[in-house]
């Protein structure tokens, strides 16, 4: 629910969706026109959905005649299963049809950044060659772009380094607001870039703590980010000594999975504020400078 008792303006949201789609048709009308272009009757669609329901082993994919009429003429929003069936029968792109109904799938990762979580977690994968920033639209990674005004609109959410990366091999993660395990190298709230092609734990080859690989991992209770040491079938996730956190021990690979190596990071450098927050959480008074 929106804060302060405010209500969402569904009409304006729907209007924006129509504008972006260059059509004033309602979603139901779009579906009806698509069906008519394919010269399909209600009965044809119902029978096709029956085949799909049998193939998928679920009646959720079935679209009865009356329900299709409600979708086209009554403004009823189809379930995800029935929307999938319509896309299959009409040869439509599922994400595009979601956009007809005002679901901005391309903004999923960007919107996730506005929901702050205390626990460390990965962000939704990006599979195309663009990055979407809230209130700023898409950024083409192949072109030089001035980000100043965009970041100002974005607020204090950090932006990861996007210099020449292969987005198909990378994911993003957020270090939780209460995760101090890699402080001061990675501050709570840091946005990290994860290379999924680097999952093998390195046993050496670094000269300082800044060169040592940091890994993003998933275990039964959540996610972790830290240095790793592999000893036989035991994986040790080592925090930074300054974090005052204890190492975590897991049986590998039964209890933990390496999602990739952290190869980029963006974080806020508000030292006083961050240290104050840390002291409040751990009940440790920061040392005097």
N, C-alpha and C positions, 0 to 999 in steps of 0.2 A: 504494500500500500504506500502511496506517496506520503511524505512527511507533512506535518501541520494540517492534516485533514484535507489536503488538496485533492482534487479529482483530476484524473487523466482526461484530456480532450480527445476522445476516440475519433471524433469527426475530423479534426485537424490532422490527426495521424493518418487516417484513411485518405484524406485529401492529398497529403504529401506523397503517399504511396502511389496514388493515381498519377500525380504530376511526374514523378520519376519514371513511371511506366509509359508516359506519353499517351495516356488514354483515360477517359472519364468513366469507363465502364466499371461496374461493380465486379468483384471477383466471380460471382455467380454468372453474370452476363458473359464474362470472358470464357468461362467454362462452357456455357451454352453455345456460344458462337464457334468455339473450337469443335464441339460435338457436331454441330450442324455442318461445318466445313468438311468433316470426315463422313458426313451422311450416315451418322449413327443414330438410332432410335433409343429411347429409354430402355427398351427391352434388350437391345444389343449391348448396352453398357452393363446392365444387370447380369446378363449371361456371361460377359467377359469377366466381370468381377467374381462371379461364381467359380470360374475356372482358376482365377488367381487365388481365391480363398482355398480351394482344394489343393492347389500347388503348395501354398504356404501353410496349410494345415490350421487355418484360423478363420472363423466366421467374421472377425473384425474387418476383413478386407471386402466383405460383401456390401454392395450398394443396392438396396431395394429401390423399386420405382418411386415410391413416395418420398424416400429420402433424397433421391437425385432431384426430384421436383422442388423440394424444399431448399436444396443447395443452390439451384439455378434461379428460382423465383422468389424464395422466401428469405434469402439472406442468411440461411443457416450455415455455420462454419463446419466443414467436414472434419471428422477425426483424422489423426495422422495416418491411420491405416487406410481410410477411404480416400484421403488426399493422395496417398501413394498409388492406390488403385486407379484413380482418375489420371494421374500422370502416366501410368503404365499404358492404359487404354488409349489416351489421347497423344502419347509420345511427347509429353511435356517435361521440361526440366523442373525437378522437384524444388530446388532453391528459388527458381523464378516464380513458381506458383506460391510459395511461402511469402515471397515479396508482394504478390498481389494482395495477400491478406494482412500486409503491414508488418511482417516478421523480417527484420533486417539481419539476415543471417551473416552478411559480410561484416557486420559490426559486433559479432559475438565476442571476439577476442578483446576488442577495444572496450566494450561495455563491461567485460569482466574486470578490467583494471579499476573500475569505479566502485566495485564491491570489495572492500578491504577485509581480509581474513588474517587471523592471528597465526595460523599454521602455514608453513611453507608448502607450496603447491605448484604444479605446472599449469600453464595456460593452454587454451585450445590451440590445436595445430593450425598453421597457415599452409595452404597448398597452392596458392597462386603467387604471382610476382608483384603483389602490391601489399601495402600495409595501410590499415584504416585507423585514423586518429579521430577521437570524438570531436564532433562539431567542425571537422576540417575536411572530411571526405577522404578519398584514397590518395596515397602517395605512390608514384611510379618509381620503383627503386633504381631504374635504369637512367633516370634523369636527375640533374641537380635541382634541389628544391630548397627554398628559404623557409625554415621552420619556426622562426621567431614568433610570429603571430599565432601559429597553430599551437605551439607549446604553451603560450600565454593562456589560450582558451582551455587547454587541457588541465591547467592547474599544477599541483605539486606531484602528479603522477609521473615517475621517471620514464624516459624514452630510451630504449636500448640502442646500441650502436648498430646501424643498418648498412655499414660500408661494405658493399660487395659481397654480401653473404648469399649462400644458396638456401632460399627459404624452404625448399623441399626437404632439406636435410636438417633443418633447425627447428627447435621449438623454444618457447619462452616459459620461464618460471618466475614466481614471485617469492622472495624470502619473506616468511611470515613476520608480522609486526612484533611478535614476541619471540622470534628466533634469533638469538644472539650468538649462535654456535660458531660463526665465522667472522665475528666482529674482531678487529676493525676492518678486515679486508672486504667483507660483505656486510653492510649494515642492514638491519631489519627494514623491510620495505623495498629492498633492491630488486630491480627487474634484471633477470639474467638471461643470457642467450645460451641455449643448450645444443651442442652438436651431437646429434644422435648417431653419427658415424664413429664417434670415439667412446666406446664402451669398455674397452680393455683397460684394466687398472695398471697404470705405469708403476714400475718398481724402482725407478731412479731416473736420472737425467736432468735434475733441476739443481740450481745453485743457491736459491733462496726461497723463502716462503712465498714470494710473489710469483715465482716460476713454477711452483709445485701445482700439478693439476688438481682442480676442484671438480667433484662429480655431483651430479643430481641423481638421487636415488629414490626408489619407491619400496616401502616395506609394509607390513600388515597394518600398522597403525597410522600410516600416512607417508610423508615424504621427508627427505633429509638432504642436506647440502653440506659437503665437507671434503676434507682430504681422506684418502682411503689407503689402507694397507691390507693386502691379501696374503694370508698365511694358511696354506693348504685349503681347507674348506671353510675357513673363518674369515669374514670380512670385518675389518675394524674401520668405523667412520670416526675420524679424528677431528675434533673441533680446534679452533685456534686457541692457543694457551691463554691469551688475554680475555677470552670469553668466559673463563671460569666454568666451563661446561665439561662434563665427563664424556669419554669416548663411548660409542655405541658398538655392541658386538652382535654379529648376525652369522648364522650358518649360510654359506654361499654355495649355490644360488637359491637354496630352498626358501630362505626367509627374506631375501632382499634382491631387487633388480636394479641394475645400473641403467638409467635412462639416457645418460650421455655426459659429456664433459662440458663444464661451463667455460665458454670461450669469449664472452662479452658481458659487460655489466653496466647498468646506469643506476646511480643512487644519489640521494640528496645528501649534501654535506653540512647538515645542521647539527654540528657536534654537541653544543650545549643542550639543545632540546632532546637529542637522542640519548645522551648520557643521563639526563634527568629521568626520561622514561624508563631507562634500564634500571636505575636505582629504585624507582617506585615498584618495579616488578620483582626485583631480587632482594629488596630491603638492604642493599649495599650502598653505602655513601661513597660517591666518586671521590678519588683522591684529589687533594688540593694541588693546583698547578703552581 
